[in-house]
């Protein structure tokens, strides 16, 4: 520029390179401003990139942590479900065994009840048959006893009738005899008795 200034023509005429030089100065100034702005933007972008990298790292750490936790939860859930399934299968098997045992016991009880009922029915039939036979025998014996008692009763009645008849006859004979005694007593006088004469001193007992 110094060479350019020293080589300018004397006078007030502009140099032909003044205008391009001003343009170049303006461009250089604009370039410097753009470069400064670019550097500031680059620095800002670098800071933002750094912040983004930090945020990404934080997010990656959080994602990894959450993924680990989710894997742990999933693993525990699978274990719990497996345990629950195992417990349910075990409970189901126990229920099956218990049900089968209960069914077997119930069937055994039904068989025993049926056998007892058949035995009880047979025993009842036998007992009823025996009781019927005993009742028939007792009825026959009672009929025989009643027949014998009738015979005894009729024989005793006839005997009583005969005895009553005999007693009546005896009473009639006694009444007749008493009547005769009464008549004889009426005809009897104490004066005609030898014992009365003896006791009264009117006579003596005859010894011959």
Secondary structure per residue as TSV (DSSP state, phi and psi in degrees):
chain	resnum	aa	ss	phi	psi
A	1	X	-	360.0	-34.6
A	2	X	H	-65.2	-39.7
A	3	X	H	-64.1	-38.8
A	4	X	H	-65.4	-39.9
A	5	X	H	-68.3	-35.9
A	6	X	H	-73.4	-23.7
A	7	X	T	-96.5	5.3
A	8	X	-	-69.3	150.4
A	9	X	-	-74.1	150.1
A	10	X	S	-74.2	146.3
A	11	X	S	114.7	-171.4
A	12	X	S	-97.7	7.0
A	13	X	-	-76.0	134.1
A	14	X	-	-70.9	151.5
A	15	X	-	-80.0	146.2
A	16	X	T	-67.8	-19.2
A	17	X	H	-92.6	-1.2
A	18	X	H	-63.6	-44.6
A	19	X	H	-65.6	-46.9
A	20	X	H	-62.9	-34.1
A	21	X	H	-65.2	-39.3
A	22	X	H	-65.8	-37.7
A	23	X	H	-64.8	-41.6
A	24	X	H	-66.7	-37.6
A	25	X	H	-64.3	-43.5
A	26	X	H	-62.2	-42.0
A	27	X	H	-64.1	-40.3
A	28	X	H	-64.3	-40.3
A	29	X	H	-65.2	-43.4
A	30	X	H	-63.5	-38.4
A	31	X	H	-63.9	-43.0
A	32	X	H	-62.6	-40.6
A	33	X	H	-64.8	-42.7
A	34	X	H	-64.4	-40.8
A	35	X	H	-64.6	-40.3
A	36	X	H	-64.5	-43.3
A	37	X	H	-63.8	-40.7
A	38	X	H	-62.9	-43.3
A	39	X	H	-63.5	-41.8
A	40	X	H	-62.7	-42.6
A	41	X	H	-64.1	-38.8
A	42	X	H	-64.0	-43.0
A	43	X	H	-62.9	-43.6
A	44	X	H	-61.1	-42.3
A	45	X	H	-66.3	-36.0
A	46	X	H	-63.9	-43.4
A	47	X	H	-62.8	-44.5
A	48	X	H	-65.0	-39.6
A	49	X	H	-62.0	-42.2
A	50	X	H	-61.8	-43.6
A	51	X	H	-63.3	-41.3
A	52	X	H	-63.5	-41.2
A	53	X	H	-62.1	-41.4
A	54	X	H	-63.6	-44.0
A	55	X	H	-63.7	-41.1
A	56	X	H	-61.9	-41.2
A	57	X	H	-63.6	-43.5
A	58	X	H	-60.7	-44.6
A	59	X	H	-63.0	-40.5
A	60	X	H	-62.7	-42.5
A	61	X	H	-62.7	-45.9
A	62	X	H	-63.1	-41.3
A	63	X	H	-62.9	-43.6
A	64	X	H	-63.5	-43.0
A	65	X	H	-63.0	-46.2
A	66	X	H	-64.8	-39.2
A	67	X	H	-62.5	-42.3
A	68	X	H	-62.5	-43.7
A	69	X	H	-63.7	-42.7
A	70	X	H	-64.9	-39.9
A	71	X	H	-61.6	-41.6
A	72	X	H	-63.0	-44.3
A	73	X	H	-64.0	-43.4
A	74	X	H	-61.7	-43.6
A	75	X	H	-62.2	-44.1
A	76	X	H	-65.7	-39.2
A	77	X	H	-62.8	-42.9
A	78	X	H	-61.9	-43.5
A	79	X	H	-61.9	-44.0
A	80	X	H	-63.2	-44.0
A	81	X	H	-63.3	-40.0
A	82	X	H	-62.2	-43.3
A	83	X	H	-64.8	-43.0
A	84	X	H	-62.2	-44.0
A	85	X	H	-61.9	-42.5
A	86	X	H	-63.2	-43.3
A	87	X	H	-63.9	-41.2
A	88	X	H	-65.0	-42.3
A	89	X	H	-62.7	-42.5
A	90	X	H	-63.1	-45.0
A	91	X	H	-62.3	-40.2
A	92	X	H	-64.0	-42.4
A	93	X	H	-63.8	-42.2
A	94	X	H	-62.8	-39.9
A	95	X	H	-64.5	-40.3
A	96	X	H	-61.8	-46.0
A	97	X	H	-63.4	-44.6
A	98	X	H	-63.7	-42.6
A	99	X	H	-64.0	-43.4
A	100	X	H	-62.9	-42.1
A	101	X	H	-64.2	-44.3
A	102	X	H	-63.1	-41.4
A	103	X	H	-63.2	-41.3
A	104	X	H	-64.1	-44.1
A	105	X	H	-62.6	-41.8
A	106	X	H	-64.0	-41.9
A	107	X	H	-62.9	-41.8
A	108	X	H	-62.9	-42.1
A	109	X	H	-63.0	-40.6
A	110	X	H	-64.3	-42.6
A	111	X	H	-61.9	-44.8
A	112	X	H	-62.0	-41.4
A	113	X	H	-64.6	-42.7
A	114	X	H	-64.0	-42.6
A	115	X	H	-64.7	-42.3
A	116	X	H	-64.2	-40.3
A	117	X	H	-65.9	-41.1
A	118	X	H	-63.2	-44.1
A	119	X	H	-64.1	-41.1
A	120	X	H	-64.5	-40.8
A	121	X	H	-63.6	-43.8
A	122	X	H	-63.7	-43.0
A	123	X	H	-63.7	-40.3
A	124	X	H	-64.4	-42.8
A	125	X	H	-62.0	-43.5
A	126	X	H	-63.5	-43.6
A	127	X	H	-64.3	-42.2
A	128	X	H	-65.0	-40.8
A	129	X	H	-63.1	-42.8
A	130	X	H	-64.3	-44.8
A	131	X	H	-63.4	-39.8
A	132	X	H	-62.0	-43.8
A	133	X	H	-63.2	-42.1
A	134	X	H	-64.3	-40.8
A	135	X	H	-63.6	-41.6
A	136	X	H	-62.6	-42.5
A	137	X	H	-64.6	-42.2
A	138	X	H	-64.1	-39.7
A	139	X	H	-63.5	-43.3
A	140	X	H	-63.0	-42.9
A	141	X	H	-64.8	-39.5
A	142	X	H	-64.0	-40.0
A	143	X	H	-61.5	-43.5
A	144	X	H	-62.5	-43.8
A	145	X	H	-63.5	-41.4
A	146	X	H	-63.2	-41.6
A	147	X	H	-61.3	-44.1
A	148	X	H	-64.7	-43.0
A	149	X	H	-63.0	-36.6
A	150	X	H	-63.0	-44.7
A	151	X	H	-60.6	-45.0
A	152	X	H	-64.1	-42.1
A	153	X	H	-62.7	-48.2
A	154	X	H	-63.4	-39.3
A	155	X	H	-64.6	-43.3
A	156	X	H	-65.5	-38.4
A	157	X	H	-63.2	-45.1
A	158	X	H	-62.9	-39.3
A	159	X	H	-65.2	-40.9
A	160	X	H	-65.4	-43.6
A	161	X	H	-57.4	-42.0
A	162	X	H	-64.9	-42.8
A	163	X	H	-65.7	-40.2
A	164	X	H	-61.9	-41.2
A	165	X	H	-62.6	-41.7
A	166	X	H	-65.5	-42.0
A	167	X	H	-62.7	-42.8
A	168	X	H	-59.5	-42.7
A	169	X	H	-63.8	-41.8
A	170	X	H	-65.7	-39.8
A	171	X	H	-63.1	-43.4
A	172	X	H	-59.9	-40.8
A	173	X	H	-65.8	-39.5
A	174	X	H	-65.8	-42.1
A	175	X	H	-61.2	-42.4
A	176	X	H	-62.6	-43.0
A	177	X	H	-66.1	-41.0
A	178	X	H	-64.7	-35.8
A	179	X	H	-63.3	-43.8
A	180	X	H	-64.3	-40.0
A	181	X	H	-64.4	-40.1
A	182	X	H	-63.6	-41.4
A	183	X	H	-64.6	-41.9
A	184	X	H	-66.8	-37.9
A	185	X	H	-64.5	-36.4
A	186	X	H	-65.7	-33.0
A	187	X	H	-83.2	-14.0
A	188	X	-	-84.7	133.4
A	189	X	-	-121.7	140.5
A	190	X	G	-64.7	-22.2
A	191	X	G	-71.9	-19.9
A	192	X	G	-86.6	-5.0
A	193	X	-	-86.8	127.8
A	194	X	H	-65.0	-35.7
A	195	X	H	-66.9	-33.6
A	196	X	H	-68.3	-40.4
A	197	X	H	-63.6	-37.5
A	198	X	H	-65.9	-48.4
A	199	X	H	-67.9	-28.2
A	200	X	H	-84.5	-6.8
A	201	X	T	83.5	15.4
A	202	X	S	-92.4	-10.5
A	203	X	-	-154.5	175.3
A	204	X	-	-122.3	151.5
A	205	X	-	-72.8	137.5
A	206	X	-	-87.1	130.3
A	207	X	-	-97.8	-11.3
A	208	X	-	-92.2	360.0
